[in-house]
């Protein structure tokens, strides 16, 4: 019984570490897509794209919430084409958005 309890306790203790590893993997995937597609506009501010890391430019976007940000990323807005002009699936697109958001939080 004590052995089972110890294993369960250890498993629960590891959950936050596993979540961080998963988040790190997602951010790495997002960074990869950012560097292959999003960087063209989000590094220069072309067509009024908020620059990566610019907290002031991202503040009103973040205020709208992740659902709205994902709607824009998925469907495009202004000069930004749907999915940033890529064929990225929903998970990869979300990872790229989460990567960009992580740089301003």
C-alpha positions in Angstrom: 0.0 0.0 0.0 2.8 2.4 1.0 4.6 1.6 -2.3 1.5 2.3 -4.3 1.0 5.6 -2.5 4.6 6.6 -3.1 4.3 5.9 -6.8 1.1 7.9 -7.0 2.6 10.8 -5.1 5.7 10.8 -7.4 3.5 10.7 -10.5 1.5 13.7 -9.3 4.8 15.5 -8.5 6.0 15.0 -12.0 2.9 16.4 -13.7 4.0 20.0 -13.7 7.4 19.0 -15.2 5.6 17.1 -17.9 3.4 20.0 -18.7 6.4 22.3 -18.9 8.1 19.9 -21.3 5.0 19.8 -23.4 4.8 23.6 -23.4 8.4 23.8 -24.4 7.9 21.4 -27.3 4.9 23.4 -28.5 6.8 26.7 -28.3 9.7 25.1 -30.2 7.2 24.0 -32.9 5.7 27.5 -32.9 9.1 29.1 -33.2 9.9 26.9 -36.2 6.7 28.0 -38.0 7.3 31.6 -37.0 10.8 31.5 -38.5 9.6 30.0 -41.8 6.5 32.1 -42.4 5.5 34.7 -39.8 8.9 36.3 -39.5 8.5 38.1 -42.9 6.0 40.6 -41.5 6.1 40.1 -37.7 9.8 41.0 -37.5 9.5 44.1 -39.6 6.0 45.4 -38.9 5.1 45.1 -42.6 1.4 45.9 -43.3 1.0 46.9 -39.6 1.8 43.4 -38.3 2.6 43.6 -34.6 6.4 43.0 -34.2 7.5 40.1 -32.2 8.3 41.2 -28.7 6.6 44.6 -29.0 4.4 44.7 -25.8 2.7 47.9 -26.8 1.7 46.7 -30.2 0.5 43.4 -28.9 -1.5 44.7 -25.9 -4.7 45.5 -27.7 -4.5 42.2 -29.5 -4.0 40.2 -26.3 -6.9 42.0 -24.7 -9.2 40.4 -27.3 -8.2 37.0 -26.1 -6.8 33.9 -27.7 -10.0 32.9 -29.5 -10.0 36.1 -31.4 -6.3 35.9 -32.1 -6.7 32.4 -33.5 -9.7 33.6 -35.7 -7.4 36.2 -37.2 -4.5 33.8 -37.6 -6.8 31.2 -39.2 -8.8 33.5 -41.5 -6.3 36.3 -42.1 -6.9 40.0 -41.7 -5.9 43.0 -43.9 -2.8 42.0 -45.8 -2.3 38.9 -43.7 -3.5 35.8 -45.6 -5.3 33.0 -44.0 -2.9 30.8 -41.9 -0.2 33.3 -42.7 0.0 32.0 -46.2 1.0 28.5 -45.0 -0.7 25.1 -45.0 -0.1 24.8 -41.3 -2.6 22.7 -39.4 -4.5 24.1 -36.5 -2.1 22.8 -33.9 1.0 24.2 -35.7 -0.8 27.5 -36.2 -1.8 27.8 -32.6 1.8 26.9 -31.6 3.1 29.8 -33.7 0.6 32.2 -32.1 1.5 30.9 -28.7 5.2 31.4 -29.4 4.6 35.0 -30.5 2.4 35.7 -27.5 5.0 34.2 -25.2 7.5 36.8 -26.4 5.4 39.7 -25.0 4.2 38.3 -21.7 
